Amino acid sequence: MKAETFLPEDYRPAEDEPFMNDRQVEYFRRKLTAWKSELMNDSRDTIEGMKDSTRNIPDIADRASEETDRALELRTRDRQRKLVGKIDAALRRIDEGEYGYCQVTGDPISLKRLDARPIATMSLEAQERHERREKVHRDD
């Protein structure tokens, strides 16, 4: 187990430092962990809210509205569950020393992209190529 890296509160990864140095890795680990924690708390709140709102609503329109709200909430939670899986995968890549590198080209993913989307697995260029190919195949 490595000693924890000191990270000033205002630290932001910079292009002029070595890519994926200890500070950058720790920055992204903390960012991903905080994001996962937030999603898990939201999920717990939803479950509690759904337990509380299980009631018999006599008005059909009100009941339909509540069912629609509940279905939307469940779809949102499902997307968040998938997102937690991607966060876990990113944390595994950090542990394995592969985080921050494009899975297609092996090149570093830009720090700006990682800061905006810390679960990114491809550089912007590789992602755009991937999306263009998907679009072409979808149009067939």
C-alpha positions in Angstrom: 0.0 0.0 0.0 1.4 3.3 -1.1 1.6 6.3 1.3 -1.2 8.8 0.6 -0.2 11.6 -1.7 -0.5 15.2 -0.3 -2.9 17.2 -2.4 -3.6 20.9 -1.8 -7.3 21.7 -1.7 -7.0 24.0 -4.8 -4.9 21.5 -6.8 -5.7 21.1 -10.5 -3.8 18.9 -12.9 -1.6 20.9 -15.2 -0.1 20.2 -18.6 3.3 21.3 -17.5 3.8 18.4 -15.0 4.5 14.8 -15.7 1.3 13.0 -17.0 -0.4 10.9 -14.4 2.1 11.7 -11.7 1.1 10.8 -8.1 -0.7 14.1 -7.6 -2.8 13.7 -10.7 -3.6 10.1 -10.0 -4.7 11.1 -6.4 -6.7 14.0 -7.8 -8.7 11.7 -10.2 -9.0 9.0 -7.5 -10.6 11.5 -5.1 -12.8 13.0 -7.8 -14.1 9.5 -8.9 -14.6 8.4 -5.3 -16.6 11.6 -4.4 -18.7 11.2 -7.5 -19.5 7.5 -6.7 -20.3 8.4 -3.1 -22.8 11.1 -4.3 -24.5 8.7 -6.6 -24.8 6.1 -3.9 -26.3 8.6 -1.5 -28.8 9.7 -4.1 -29.7 6.1 -4.7 -30.3 5.5 -1.0 -32.5 8.6 -0.8 -34.6 7.3 -3.8 -35.1 3.9 -2.1 -36.2 5.6 1.1 -38.5 7.9 -0.8 -40.1 5.1 -2.7 -40.7 3.1 0.5 -42.4 6.2 2.0 -44.5 6.9 -1.0 -46.0 3.4 -1.3 -49.5 4.3 -0.7 -52.9 3.7 -2.2 -54.0 6.7 -4.4 -57.7 6.5 -5.2 -57.6 9.1 -8.1 -56.6 7.3 -11.3 -54.9 10.4 -12.8 -52.9 11.0 -9.6 -51.9 7.3 -9.5 -50.8 7.4 -13.2 -48.8 10.5 -12.5 -47.1 8.9 -9.5 -46.4 5.8 -11.6 -44.8 7.9 -14.3 -42.7 9.8 -11.8 -41.6 6.5 -10.3 -40.7 4.9 -13.7 -38.7 8.0 -14.6 -36.9 7.9 -11.2 -36.1 4.2 -11.7 -34.7 4.8 -15.2 -32.5 7.6 -13.8 -31.3 5.3 -11.1 -30.5 2.6 -13.6 -28.4 5.0 -15.6 -26.7 6.0 -12.4 -26.1 2.3 -11.5 -24.3 1.9 -14.9 -22.3 5.1 -14.2 -21.2 3.6 -10.8 -19.9 0.6 -12.8 -17.9 2.9 -15.1 -16.5 4.8 -12.1 -15.5 1.4 -10.5 -13.8 0.5 -13.8 -11.9 3.9 -13.8 -10.8 3.3 -10.2 -9.5 -0.2 -11.2 -7.6 1.4 -14.1 -6.0 3.8 -11.5 -5.0 0.8 -9.4 -3.6 -1.0 -12.4 -1.7 2.1 -13.6 -3.7 2.3 -16.9 -5.8 5.4 -16.0 -5.6 8.4 -18.3 -4.5 6.5 -21.4 -6.7 5.9 -24.4 -7.7 2.2 -24.7 -7.6 2.4 -28.5 -4.4 4.3 -29.2 -2.5 4.1 -25.9 -1.9 7.8 -26.0 -2.6 10.1 -23.0 -6.2 11.4 -22.7 -6.1 15.2 -22.3 -6.3 16.4 -18.7 -9.2 18.7 -19.7 -11.2 15.8 -21.0 -10.4 13.7 -17.9 -11.4 16.6 -15.6 -14.7 17.0 -17.5 -15.3 13.2 -17.9 -13.2 11.3 -15.4 -14.6 7.9 -16.7 -13.3 8.6 -20.2 -11.5 5.6 -21.8 -10.6 7.1 -25.1 -8.9 10.3 -26.3 -11.2 12.8 -27.9 -10.0 11.9 -31.4 -10.5 8.2 -30.8 -14.0 8.8 -29.3 -15.0 10.9 -32.4 -13.7 8.2 -34.8 -15.7 5.6 -32.8 -18.9 7.7 -32.9 -18.5 8.4 -36.6 -18.2 4.6 -37.3 -21.2 3.9 -35.1 -23.2 6.5 -37.0 -22.2 5.0 -40.4 -23.2 1.5 -39.2 -26.4 2.8 -37.7 -27.4 4.4 -41.0 -27.0 1.1 -43.0 
